[in-house]
């Protein structure tokens, strides 16, 4: 993994990085849902419902934007799974998904390196449930933490990125967004943020350090 560069931001270079949580600081969220589906007998069903079933999609948006809590999401999503032939209990549904997410030590180290090099670092995360951040000392890792359920806005909405930048005390054009979903990066770039689609720690680091050196 490439190391830090220089002594932090200079002139009009990028001066801050917003990191996504699930799929960036952890293993892939999409893989976790696929593994959960395999356990239910259909690897594609959970993601297919969340993407294409209007009721399931609305439940996810309401949960990520804080209008309903985890328990209500579990009850609603379990109901939709049962409607598609899956015999599943409500309680513990999110725990079964979250148990498949594991911290990525290399990405956690990259966050620390970027901060140590003098750049501001923030978390900008769509909510994944009550316990998904357990084991992460977010206030110690980041200069600012922005979670969708707390602000009532989720990526890829403009408001989510603008609040993330505001909390870091930087303008969008001073900021780079690291996210595993291409649609979230596309939305960030429309606001002037630099964007890196995360695939693995090595490739993200290889893109991030030169991007931090390059004037915005």
Buried (B, 14 or more C-beta within 10 A) or exposed (E): BEEBBEEBBEEEBBBBBBBBBBBBBBBBBBEBBBBBBEBBEBBEBBBBBBEEBEEBBEBBBBBBBBEBEBEBBBBBBBBBBEEBEBEBEBEEBBBBBBEBBEEBEEBBEBBEBBBEBBBBBBBBBBBBBBEBBEEBEBEEBBBBBBBBBEBBBBBBBBEBBBBBBEBBEBBBBBBBBBBBBEEBBEBBBEBBBBBBBBEEBEEBBBBBBEBBEEEB
